[in-house]
Amino acid sequence: MADNFFNDDNRHEPTLGGNRPNRQSDSHAEPRSADQDSVRLTQGDRLQHERRDERGYIRVTLPFRVDLADSDTELSGNDVSLGGFSARSPRGFEPGERISASLLMMAGATELIVPLQAECLRSRPAESGGYDTSFEIVEIEPQHRELLRQIIRSALSGRTPNVEGLISGEDPQTPRKRQASKPLPPARPPKPMGRYILLFVAIGLLVLVGAATAYRNFMLIEPSFAAVTAPRIDIRAPGPGILGEHELTAGDQVERDQLLTNVVNSELESDLILAEAALDYNNRLIENLREHLEGGMQEVSLANSAQPASGDTMTFESVSPEIARARVEQFETVRDYESSRIAALEARMASNDIYSPCDCLVAWALSSADGVYINESERIMTLIRTDEDDVLVEALVHMNDISRIEPNQQAYVTLANANQPIRARVRNVALDVERQPRAGFPSWVRQQQNVASVLLVPEEPLPAESVGQPVDVRFTEAPLLGAASERIWQGVRTVIQFGDDIYRAAVEDNDESTNEG
């Protein structure tokens, strides 16, 4: 490889056994200092395209001295390569002049001696005094040449030559070469079988979850909508009036024959008072007439009306005892009428006190604040029956799937925020709901024309508070596979919810710490 000591790029560094380059071009070459050459080589002018097997012929700048064998003179070395070296001498050398010398190179705290014979190639005056002379190595022992090669390669790899490295037989090259010379690390022990077992178990669980999810979503019958329902009882106003005060709200439990509320009907109360007054008036008229007739009087003073509230002017006349007896019978008839009217008004008054017809749960109640006025038959409260046989699940199934559902067929019901499904049995299938209205099912959902209503009886009693909550229902034709897929799905859902809760808690904690900071 090219190894130039001067500015001429066509000059080649001489090597042992090689052809000597043309020296006539040396006379026309402009001299260049060894320090500038070292800088050029350090910056990578020639190193970036070099071949690794030719790196030994690259000049390197390192401290060394040249001890001449025929005199006590020592030359200061500039740079060296396997083909030659350059040194600064106090006198000039003639081209072709041969010398016997030893290269004295420092390796750590030790000085290495490389004896050789060289021939002068060129010599030129230096700016700071003396001469810069280039020598070509023409004769060197193989072991000394190997020592020089290792020193040069150590300098090329950026390492300082040391005796320990040379004795250990290390051939200092680039870091890649040194890494290759390092002993191989010991073989890793075989991985334990437990890891593979866990891997296969995880793969099996994934396959099982995927199969259960596919079976649940594609093989089981899923209704359009399902919710927990119960029989509904609407409490309506028996007549117009002001709603009495009550403290019932949705979710309250009431017992049978418990007073719920009342309706204050002022018009009905006025009619009752007038009817009682008319009855008392007729009683007094009859008593007075009987006293006069028993006294043997020839003429009896008699009122012209038995109803003082009729609006006519009250007048009295004198009649014979026979006419008075006939009028007594008329007054007794009017008295009986007023008595019956009072009984009817009292019955109407009693109906304004509303009592609970069952042990029920209040689903909705009209507020009684600020004297709410209600009309006759207006809804006041909605009660739901909460017995074990009353709380059922109603599902709307599409007509395309209704042929696959039959009474006593098994189904699985999953409540909101529940981890375990509840088994249920189909009670009946109908195109319309039962005649008794049921609470917990939106009326707008029932307006679908292509669905049928299916009532499910759960094997475990459902809480009354769940009435109105939408549920997840799956009808199965193979109970064993359906139960397995449903439990696997619920387990996966539980794990997902647990992970989501942990993530949300971590995010909230992070937000709180950020706000505090």
Sequence and secondary structure as in RCSB ss.txt:
>XXXX:A:sequence
MADNFFNDDNRHEPTLGGNRPNRQSDSHAEPRSADQDSVRLTQGDRLQHERRDERGYIRVTLPFRVDLADSDTEL
SGNDVSLGGFSARSPRGFEPGERISASLLMMAGATELIVPLQAECLRSRPAESGGYDTSFEIVEIEPQHRELLRQ
IIRSALSGRTPNVEGLISGEDPQTPRKRQASKPLPPARPPKPMGRYILLFVAIGLLVLVGAATAYRNFMLIEPSF
AAVTAPRIDIRAPGPGILGEHELTAGDQVERDQLLTNVVNSELESDLILAEAALDYNNRLIENLREHLEGGMQEV
SLANSAQPASGDTMTFESVSPEIARARVEQFETVRDYESSRIAALEARMASNDIYSPCDCLVAWALSSADGVYIN
ESERIMTLIRTDEDDVLVEALVHMNDISRIEPNQQAYVTLANANQPIRARVRNVALDVERQPRAGFPSWVRQQQN
VASVLLVPEEPLPAESVGQPVDVRFTEAPLLGAASERIWQGVRTVIQFGDDIYRAAVEDNDESTNEG
>XXXX:A:secstr
    SSS TT     TTS    SGGGGGS    HHHHHHHHHTTTTTTT  GGGGGGS B   EEEEETTSS EE
EEEEE SSEEEEEESS   TT EEEEEEEEEETTEEEEEEEEEEEEEEEE TTSSEEEEEEEEE  HHHHHHHHH
HHHHHHTT    HHHHHTT     HHHHHHHS          HHHHHHHHHHHHHHHHHHHHHHHHHHTSB  SE
EEEEEEEEEEE SSSEEE      TT EE TT EEEEEE HHHHHHHHHHHHHHHHHHHHHHHHHHHHHTT SSE
EEES S GGGSS   EEEE HHHHHHHHHHHHHHHHHHHHHHHHHHHHHHHTEEE SSSEEEEEE   TT  EE 
TT EEEEEEE STTT EEEEEEETTTGGG  TT EEEEE TT SS EEEEEEEEESS  SS EESS TTGGG SS
EEEEEEEESS   GGGTT B EEEE SSHHHHHHHHHHHHHHHHHHHHHHHHHHHHHHHHHHHHHH 
